Amino acid sequence: MILRLVWKRVEPVEERRVSAGLLGSEYRVKEYSISWAKILLQDPAMVELQEAPENAVFRLAPEPWVEYCRWHSGPLDRPDNPLERIYCNLPAEGYCREHKRTDRALYELCLTLRGERGLGACRMLDSKIRAEYVVYMTDFGGRKPKVGVTRRFRVFERLAEQAHITATILATTDSAYKARKMEMTLSSRGLAQEAHRRSVQAARRPIGESVARLAYWAEQAARILGVSWSGPIVRVVPPSGFDGYRIVRRLDGIGSFKVKFYWGGLLGVEAGGGRKLLLSTRQLQHKDSIVLVEG
């Protein structure tokens, strides 16, 4: 089966005041959690998705895996039900020949290509799709924060897909070109990085320290971009018991497993022998990487 998506719902939990920095400044931190996450699979012979049953037992398919075209029929400008989409089932790296010029492929080019090639794709996207975009920043525990762009309606889902301590929205715009330009500006000025280095340690760092770091970076970013920033700072909290899981770099030898949670682009799974493991969905997604053993 092709692992296409972890369909998730992110909901607010609470807002609290966090003391941060040497002066003990207080910041509002809005906390969210993933209330449910569902594994969506595609039989390579079909174009529809199916939801993996609750308590399903999986194993990883033998490698090498075949990668499949990423195109699907869902809209770019609003939320939808993934189970109502049609997914391309042609083998391809990225997009197949039929779909490499679609709006969805253009959107990915806009957000992934560097320099003028990326901005050119964003201009073309703006001429075809009207949507709202946000420029966001996350502290994931690195020397610099990560800056990114996503569609506004997807911002909390996007944050849930990245291991982070804290995050904030820097700007909102109706232009993919303007949003990507802001992202590139912060990267070229050396304030932030566009790539995200996944680290499970992000879930284990003190929140007060992170709030102070992120507020400092966000204020600098706002000055560079010529926008105003006053928070709030947000976070999608990892699930209870997350600390008991360890990330897996080599995927062979895992055996059968059950999925217990999703957070930060990671599937928390329980395998034989009581092993509690974290699997990167990025390694598995859009490939025939999963076998549904029971369910």
C-alpha positions in Angstrom: 0.0 0.0 0.0 1.1 3.6 -0.7 1.2 5.7 2.5 -0.3 9.0 1.2 -1.2 11.0 4.2 -1.6 11.2 8.0 -5.0 13.0 8.2 -5.0 14.9 11.4 -7.1 17.4 13.4 -5.3 20.0 15.4 -7.3 21.7 18.2 -6.7 24.4 20.8 -6.0 23.1 24.3 -5.2 26.2 26.5 -3.5 29.6 26.6 -1.0 30.3 29.3 1.5 32.9 30.4 5.2 31.9 30.2 8.0 33.8 31.9 11.0 34.0 29.6 14.4 35.7 29.4 16.6 37.3 32.1 14.0 40.0 32.8 11.2 37.5 33.2 9.1 39.0 30.5 5.7 37.3 30.1 4.4 36.0 26.8 1.1 34.5 25.8 1.6 30.9 24.6 -1.4 29.2 22.8 -1.1 25.4 23.0 -2.7 23.0 20.5 -2.8 19.2 20.3 -3.5 16.6 17.7 -6.9 15.3 18.8 -6.8 12.5 16.2 -4.7 11.2 13.4 -5.7 8.7 10.7 -3.4 6.8 8.3 -4.7 7.1 4.7 -3.5 4.4 2.3 -3.9 3.8 -1.4 -3.9 0.5 -3.2 -1.6 1.1 -6.3 -4.4 -0.4 -8.5 -6.9 2.2 -7.3 -7.2 6.0 -7.3 -9.2 6.4 -4.1 -7.8 6.4 -0.6 -8.9 4.2 2.3 -8.6 4.8 6.0 -6.5 2.3 7.9 -8.7 0.6 10.6 -8.2 1.5 14.2 -5.7 -0.8 15.9 -4.5 -2.0 12.5 -1.2 -4.0 12.4 1.3 -2.9 9.9 4.8 -3.9 8.7 7.1 -2.2 6.3 7.2 -3.6 2.7 10.6 -5.0 1.5 12.7 -2.4 -0.2 13.2 -1.0 -2.8 9.9 0.9 -2.7 8.3 2.4 -5.8 7.5 6.1 -5.6 4.2 7.4 -6.9 3.0 10.7 -8.4 2.0 13.2 -5.7 -0.9 14.7 -7.7 -4.4 14.6 -6.3 -7.7 16.3 -7.0 -8.0 18.3 -3.7 -8.3 22.1 -3.9 -5.4 24.4 -3.1 -7.4 27.3 -1.7 -9.6 25.6 1.0 -9.8 22.6 3.2 -11.3 19.3 2.0 -12.0 15.7 2.9 -9.0 13.7 1.8 -11.1 10.6 1.4 -13.0 12.3 -1.4 -9.9 13.0 -3.4 -8.6 11.1 -6.4 -4.9 10.3 -6.3 -2.7 9.6 -9.3 -1.5 6.0 -9.2 1.4 6.3 -11.8 4.9 5.6 -10.6 6.9 8.9 -10.7 9.4 10.9 -8.7 7.5 14.0 -7.7 4.9 14.3 -10.5 4.2 12.2 -13.6 4.3 13.6 -17.1 0.6 14.1 -17.1 0.5 16.1 -13.9 3.9 18.0 -13.8 2.2 21.2 -15.1 -0.8 21.2 -12.8 -1.5 23.9 -10.2 -0.5 21.5 -7.4 2.9 20.8 -9.0 3.3 24.5 -9.5 2.5 25.1 -5.8 5.3 22.7 -4.8 7.7 24.4 -7.2 6.9 27.8 -5.7 7.7 26.6 -2.1 10.7 24.4 -2.9 12.7 26.0 -5.7 15.3 28.6 -4.7 15.9 32.1 -6.1 14.2 33.5 -9.2 13.0 30.0 -10.4 11.0 29.7 -7.2 9.7 33.2 -7.3 8.7 32.8 -11.0 6.7 29.7 -10.1 5.0 31.7 -7.3 4.1 34.5 -9.7 2.5 32.0 -12.0 0.6 30.4 -9.1 -0.8 33.8 -8.0 -2.2 34.3 -11.6 -4.0 31.0 -11.3 -5.0 30.5 -7.6 -6.3 33.0 -5.0 -5.4 31.9 -1.6 -4.1 33.3 1.7 -0.6 32.4 2.8 1.3 32.8 6.1 5.0 33.2 6.8 5.7 31.3 10.0 8.8 30.8 12.2 9.6 27.8 14.5 12.2 27.2 17.1 13.2 23.6 16.8 16.2 23.8 19.1 18.8 24.7 16.4 21.2 27.6 16.2 18.7 29.5 14.0 14.9 29.3 13.7 13.2 27.8 10.7 11.1 30.0 8.5 8.4 28.7 6.2 5.4 29.4 4.1 2.1 27.6 4.0 -1.6 28.2 3.1 -3.3 30.0 6.0 -6.0 27.3 6.6 -3.3 24.7 6.9 -0.9 26.5 9.3 -1.5 24.4 12.4 -1.4 21.2 10.4 1.9 22.3 9.0 3.3 23.0 12.4 2.1 19.6 13.6 4.2 18.1 10.8 7.4 19.6 12.1 9.1 18.8 15.4 9.2 22.1 17.2 9.2 23.7 20.7 7.4 27.0 19.8 6.2 28.8 16.7 4.7 32.0 15.6 3.1 33.7 12.5 5.1 36.6 11.2 2.9 37.8 8.3 -0.2 37.0 6.3 -0.7 37.8 2.6 -2.9 36.9 -0.4 0.2 36.4 -2.6 2.4 33.3 -2.7 5.1 35.5 -4.3 5.1 38.0 -1.4 5.1 35.2 1.2 8.0 33.3 -0.5 9.9 36.5 -1.0 9.7 37.3 2.7 10.8 33.7 3.5 13.8 34.1 1.2 14.7 37.5 2.6 15.0 36.2 6.2 17.1 33.2 4.9 19.4 35.4 2.8 19.9 37.8 5.7 21.1 34.9 7.8 18.4 35.2 10.5 16.6 32.0 9.7 16.9 28.8 7.6 14.3 27.3 5.2 15.3 23.7 5.8 14.1 21.9 8.9 16.4 19.6 10.8 14.2 17.0 12.5 15.2 16.4 16.1 13.1 14.7 18.8 15.0 16.8 21.3 12.8 19.7 20.3 10.0 18.1 22.3 12.2 18.0 25.4 13.6 21.5 25.7 12.4 24.0 28.3 9.5 26.1 26.9 10.6 29.4 28.7 14.0 29.3 27.0 12.4 28.7 23.6 9.9 31.5 24.1 12.7 34.0 24.8 14.6 32.8 21.7 11.6 32.9 19.4 10.4 36.3 20.5 13.9 37.8 19.9 14.1 36.2 16.4 10.5 37.2 15.6 11.1 40.9 16.5 14.2 40.9 14.4 12.4 39.3 11.5 9.5 41.8 11.8 11.9 44.7 11.5 13.6 43.2 8.4 10.2 42.6 6.7 8.7 45.9 7.8 5.7 44.3 9.5 4.5 44.4 13.1 4.7 41.4 15.4 3.3 41.0 18.9 2.7 37.3 19.1 1.1 35.1 20.1 3.6 32.3 20.4 2.0 28.9 19.7 3.0 25.3 20.0 1.5 21.9 19.0 2.4 19.9 22.1 3.8 16.4 21.7 1.6 13.5 23.0 1.8 12.2 26.5 4.5 9.5 26.8 6.5 10.9 23.8 9.8 10.8 25.8 9.5 7.0 26.0 9.9 6.6 22.2 13.2 6.7 20.2 13.6 7.6 16.6 14.6 4.9 14.1 17.2 5.8 11.4 17.4 2.3 9.9 14.0 0.9 9.0 14.9 -2.7 8.4 14.2 -5.3 11.2 11.2 -3.4 12.8 8.7 -6.2 12.2 5.0 -5.8 12.8 3.8 -2.6 14.6 0.8 -0.6 15.7 0.6 3.2 15.3 -0.1 5.0 18.6 0.2 8.6 17.7 1.5 11.2 15.2 3.5 14.4 16.0 6.3 16.4 14.3 6.3 14.3 11.1 6.8 11.2 13.1 4.7 8.1 13.7 4.9 6.8 17.2 4.6 3.0 16.9 4.8 0.0 19.2 6.6 -3.0 17.8 7.4 -6.5 19.1 9.3 -6.8 22.3 7.7 -3.7 23.7 9.8 -1.4 21.5 8.5 2.2 21.3 9.8 3.7 18.0 9.4 6.9 16.0 9.2 6.5 12.2 9.7 9.5 9.8 6.7 9.8 7.5 8.9 11.6 5.0 10.8 8.4 4.4 7.6 6.4 3.8 5.2 8.8 2.1 4.1 8.5 -1.5 5.8 5.1 -1.7 4.5 1.5 -1.6 6.1 1.2 1.8 3.4 -0.2 4.0 1.8 -3.6 4.3 -1.5 -3.8 6.2 -1.2 -7.1 8.1 -4.4 -7.0 10.2 -7.4 -4.7 10.2 
